[in-house]
């Protein structure tokens, strides 16, 4: 990443380590970060990321959307059709991968 980059993490906390983000911002390797998920999660109340002037931590709500319920229902219905037809299902969870 370039030094003026802002890292945004809205996926999984383990993908981006909190201590590494903090070091990258402090050392000027990136300009800042926006974190909807953290490592560790929950982020301890005294963690420096909470008060860093170039980091924003949000309450793990990036997955929310007014269209989310409709997408979940559509995926469920499609998977039900696929199950009945003996076809592979969509969006299966791989517990080994953690998602």
N, C-alpha and C positions, 0 to 999 in steps of 0.2 A: 504494500500500500504506500501511497505517497504521504509525505509529511502533512499535507493539508487535508487528508482524508478523515472522514468521520465513519467509524465502524458502527453499524446498526445490527443488533442481534435480536431477532424476534422468533428464533427457531427453538433450539434446545440449549439450556444453560451449559451443558458439558462441552458443547462445541467450542465455546470461547471461555477460557479460564479467566476469572476475575482478576487474579494477581497479574496475569500477562497483560490484560487490558490496562490495568493501572500502571504497570511499568512502561508500556508503550506510550501512553499519554504523558506520563511524567518525563520520559526521556525524549519526547518530541518526535517519536517515530510515527505517530498519528496525531491529528489535532484534537480529536475527541471521540466520544462514544455515546450511543443511545442504546440502552439495554432494557428490553422488556423481560428478558430472562437472564438469570445470573448463575454463576458458579462461585460459591455454593448458592443454593436456593433453599430456603429464603436467605437472602443476604443478611448477615448479622447487623444489628442496629448500629454498631460502632465501626462498620467497615468504611474505609476511606472513599470508596466509590460513591457513597451517599452524598458526600459533601464536596466532591471534586468539582471545581468550577467549569470544567469542560466535559462533564459526564452527566447524562440524564438517565435516571433509573425510573422506569414506569412499572405499574403494578401487575405485570404479567397478564395483560389483556389484549395483546395484539391479535390474537386469534378471533376476537369478537367481531362480528359483522352482522348487519341486519339480514344478510343473505345466507348466513351460516346454516341456520336450521333447514332452509330449503335445499341446500347442497347436501347436507347429511341425509335428509329424507330421500332425495333423488338417488344418492349412492346406495342407500339401503334397498330401495325399490329395484334398482338395477341389479344389485347383488342377489336379491330374491329371485328375479327372473333368471339370472345366470345359474343360480343353485338348482332351480327346477329343471333347467336345460342341460345341466352337467357341464357348464362352461366355467372357466377360471373366474374367481371373484376379484373385484377391484379393491384397492387400498387396504390390503391385508397388513396386519401388524406383525412385524418380525421382532419377537422378544429378544432375540440374540443381538439385533442391531439397536434395540431400544426405541423403536418407533414403528 
